[in-house]
Amino acid sequence: MWRPYLKDPKDDLVLEVAVESKSKVIVTYNQKDFVGVDKFGIKVFTPKEFLEMRGLLK
Protein backbone atom coordinates (compact mmCIF):
# COMPACT_ATOMS: atom_id res chain seq x y z
CA MET A 1 0.00 0.00 0.00
CA TRP A 2 1.42 3.37 -0.97
CA ARG A 3 -0.99 5.63 0.91
CA PRO A 4 -0.74 8.26 2.25
CA TYR A 5 0.79 9.95 -0.79
CA LEU A 6 -1.06 13.26 -1.01
CA LYS A 7 -1.73 15.78 1.76
CA ASP A 8 -5.49 15.19 1.88
CA PRO A 9 -6.73 11.64 2.56
CA LYS A 10 -9.79 12.31 0.37
CA ASP A 11 -7.49 13.15 -2.53
CA ASP A 12 -5.57 9.94 -1.87
CA LEU A 13 -8.84 8.05 -2.34
CA VAL A 14 -9.37 9.73 -5.73
CA LEU A 15 -5.79 8.91 -6.71
CA GLU A 16 -6.20 5.29 -5.65
CA VAL A 17 -9.34 4.91 -7.76
CA ALA A 18 -7.53 6.46 -10.73
CA VAL A 19 -4.54 4.13 -10.31
CA GLU A 20 -6.65 0.99 -9.85
CA SER A 21 -8.85 1.83 -12.84
CA LYS A 22 -5.76 2.56 -14.95
CA SER A 23 -7.00 6.08 -15.67
CA LYS A 24 -4.73 8.36 -17.66
CA VAL A 25 -6.12 11.64 -16.29
CA ILE A 26 -7.72 13.24 -13.28
CA VAL A 27 -9.95 16.24 -14.01
CA THR A 28 -10.18 18.61 -11.06
CA TYR A 29 -10.27 22.27 -10.09
CA ASN A 30 -7.63 21.46 -7.44
CA GLN A 31 -4.56 20.67 -9.52
CA LYS A 32 -2.24 21.79 -6.72
CA ASP A 33 -3.61 19.00 -4.52
CA PHE A 34 -2.44 16.35 -7.00
CA VAL A 35 1.19 17.37 -7.42
CA GLY A 36 3.36 14.31 -8.03
CA VAL A 37 0.73 11.98 -9.47
CA ASP A 38 2.71 11.85 -12.70
CA LYS A 39 4.71 9.17 -10.86
CA PHE A 40 1.70 6.94 -11.50
CA GLY A 41 1.46 7.92 -15.18
CA ILE A 42 -1.53 10.17 -14.53
CA LYS A 43 -1.92 13.73 -15.82
CA VAL A 44 -4.04 16.33 -14.04
CA PHE A 45 -6.19 18.84 -15.93
CA THR A 46 -8.76 21.46 -14.99
CA PRO A 47 -12.16 20.89 -16.56
CA LYS A 48 -11.52 23.77 -18.99
CA GLU A 49 -8.13 22.37 -20.03
CA PHE A 50 -9.62 18.92 -20.56
CA LEU A 51 -12.51 20.21 -22.69
CA GLU A 52 -10.15 22.39 -24.75
CA MET A 53 -7.81 19.45 -25.27
CA ARG A 54 -10.71 17.30 -26.50
CA GLY A 55 -11.89 20.08 -28.86
CA LEU A 56 -15.16 20.49 -26.99
CA LEU A 57 -14.49 24.04 -25.81
CA LYS A 58 -13.07 26.92 -27.76
N, C-alpha and C positions, 0 to 999 in steps of 0.2 A: 504494500500500500504506500502510495507516495504523498498522501495528504497528511498534514496541511501543506499546500503549496502557495496559495494566494493569501492575502491578508484577511479576507472575509470568508468565513466558512460557507456562506451561501453561494459565493462565487466559486468556491472549490467544488460544490455540488454541480454547478453548471459545467465547469471544466471536466469533471469526471464523466458526466453524461456525454459531452462532446467527444471525449477520448474513447469511451466504450462504444459509441455509435459510429466511430471512425469519421466524424465530421471534419470537414476541411476548414470551416469558418464558424465564428461566433459573431452574431450581429447584436450589438449593444450600444447604448448611449454612454456606457461607462468603460471606455477603452482603457483608461488608466488603471482600472481595477484588474485587468487581465494582462498586465505586462509580464512577459516571459513565457507565454503559452506557445510561442513559436517553437519551443523545445519539443512540443508534442506534435509539431507539424500543422498547427492550427493558426489561421490568420484571424485578426479581429477587425471588424469594420463597424462604422456607425450605420444606421439604417439608410441614411442618405448616400453614403459611399457605396453601399451594397447595391442599391437601386440604380445608381449611376453606372456602376460597373456592369450591371446586367442589361443596361440600355433601357431601363424602365422609367428613368427620370432624367430630364434634361435641364 
